[in-house]
Amino acid sequence: MSISSSRGKSRIVMHVDLDYFYAQCEELRRNDLKDRPVVVCVYSARGGDSGAVSTCNYKARAYGVKAGMPIVQAKRLLREQDAVFLPVDEQYYTSVSDMVMAILRANADAFEQVSIDEAYMDVSMRCKDFDDATRLASRLKDEVRTSVGLTCSIGIGMNKLIAKMASDYRKPDGLTVVRPEDAKDFISRMSVGKLLWVGKKTEATLNSMGIYTVADLAKVSIDTLIKEFGRKMGIYLYNASRGIDEEPVKESAMAKQISRITTLKRNTSAIEDMLDDLNTLSMDVHKSLVEQGLLFRSVGIMLVYEDLSMRSRARMLKHYSNSMDDIARYARVLLEEALEESSKPVRRLGVKVSDLVSVKGQETLQRFM
Ligand SMILES: [Mg+2]
């Protein structure tokens, strides 16, 4: 379904980018990292300090550390500082990302997660104008901060190109709104390297042609661009320099998981205070599952404690199911187990189903089960 055509006026697209994500996740689970340079590293198999910086926080950036830099070089730059070097913990970052994405997904007409820390949201239907979308974005920033504990930067524009450049414009913890009437001005001032899809190589070629800003680019004929960069990239650059981008926010064909998360009315470790919410979450997950014609094989819960630490638990079923009863029953068992393990008061509670298949494939699957 095309959202733009149902509206007849310009689209409203958000790009959400979680700030210095891996390093922020590490700050989240370790209070003692807050005021220190934090560098998350991909250590190579050679051992020692061989490898590269994956992400670092802004305190590390202040000393010139950046992604892609050899670990040895980062250590040299931070030699005098109380810096922390940590290995990438993909599994933990994914669980944090899942919680943020669940919040965002529930607030979008169409939702496209592009990486562990980035997503596009089409909000053209639920927001009547850009003011409305700005309020939604502030609310989302608040919710991501209070319930997960992370900051993000959001850009709002009439398409993905503008939204992406807007989120990049003010970081960290930014909110940049580029109204359609301001879009051309906004991008004209940018260097061409800031355009989506323009990598180092394309940027160098453009610079060698005397093209530095997007305004410079907009003066080049489409024929010249096609000759230099090929048809697809040439046309893209021609349009991009004018702020034109028709790419829809693509709902991924099949969700990898369906999750819902909520903040409890008060922090509690008593299961009876959570059962209503657990049931509502299970019903919401089930509704979405049925709407998308999917079956699940794994049920999970997510807990965010009062101190913002988190835990998730999941259980694999013997068969694929689309039963509301299975979701609610297993979610409750998992919650009981989690509460036995820790008596810390719970602040947020989530339910998810994963390992999904579409109902269409069910016949084939059942023959093998
Ligand atoms: Mg990011």
Boltz pocket constraint, residues with backbone or C-beta under 6 A from the ligand:
constraints:
  - pocket:
      binder: B
      contacts: [[A, 17], [A, 18], [A, 19], [A, 20], [A, 21], [A, 117], [A, 118]]
      max_distance: 6.0
